[in-house]
Amino acid sequence: MDDKLFAALVAAAAALLTGLLSYLAAKLKIQADLSSQTKEIEAALKLQEERLRTELRTEFMAEEAIRELLLSAQPKRSFEVIERRVGGFDGDELRQLLVRAGAVRFYGRNDKELWGLRERNELDLEGDG
């Protein structure tokens, strides 16, 4: 075999081997980066899930408190009383919690906003149809 041809084959094999090693190194680096990013994303998602669980638990507990409040004493309560008893929510948020708790809105004297559970105020609801 000619020395030039042999040298060319060795150089080609060396270049091929170098390219293959570079490819494998790059692939391993990409996999490591992806693994690191995946772990970061999983940690962020877990943190967000915990925050959401806490927020939903707060809302669930507020709905439960509203329901208990509306089950006791008079069948309707003023929005102001409910707002004083169940703090931490703005007006519209509190109204949404009231609806989720099974309450409906009524208006009393001087258009005073009143809330009561549907099941405790069925007779008053029949006349609104």
Secondary structure in CASP SS format (residue, H / E / C, confidence):
PFRMAT SS
TARGET T0000
AUTHOR 0000-0000-0000
METHOD secondary structure of the structure
MODEL  1
M C 1.00
D C 1.00
D H 1.00
K H 1.00
L H 1.00
F H 1.00
A H 1.00
A H 1.00
L H 1.00
V H 1.00
A H 1.00
A H 1.00
A H 1.00
A H 1.00
A H 1.00
L H 1.00
L H 1.00
T H 1.00
G H 1.00
L H 1.00
L H 1.00
S H 1.00
Y H 1.00
L H 1.00
A H 1.00
A H 1.00
K H 1.00
L H 1.00
K H 1.00
I H 1.00
Q H 1.00
A H 1.00
D H 1.00
L H 1.00
S H 1.00
S H 1.00
Q H 1.00
T H 1.00
K H 1.00
E H 1.00
I H 1.00
E H 1.00
A H 1.00
A H 1.00
L H 1.00
K H 1.00
L H 1.00
Q H 1.00
E H 1.00
E H 1.00
R H 1.00
L H 1.00
R H 1.00
T H 1.00
E H 1.00
L H 1.00
R H 1.00
T H 1.00
E H 1.00
F H 1.00
M H 1.00
A H 1.00
E H 1.00
E H 1.00
A H 1.00
I H 1.00
R H 1.00
E H 1.00
L H 1.00
L H 1.00
L H 1.00
S C 1.00
A C 1.00
Q C 1.00
P C 1.00
K C 1.00
R E 1.00
S E 1.00
F H 1.00
E H 1.00
V H 1.00
I H 1.00
E H 1.00
R H 1.00
R H 1.00
V C 1.00
G C 1.00
G C 1.00
F C 1.00
D C 1.00
G H 1.00
D H 1.00
E H 1.00
L H 1.00
R H 1.00
Q H 1.00
L H 1.00
L H 1.00
V H 1.00
R H 1.00
A C 1.00
G C 1.00
A E 1.00
V E 1.00
R E 1.00
F E 1.00
Y E 1.00
G C 1.00
R H 1.00
N H 1.00
D H 1.00
K C 1.00
E E 1.00
L E 1.00
W E 1.00
G E 1.00
L E 1.00
R H 1.00
E H 1.00
R H 1.00
N C 1.00
E H 1.00
L H 1.00
D H 1.00
L H 1.00
E H 1.00
G C 1.00
D C 1.00
G C 1.00
END
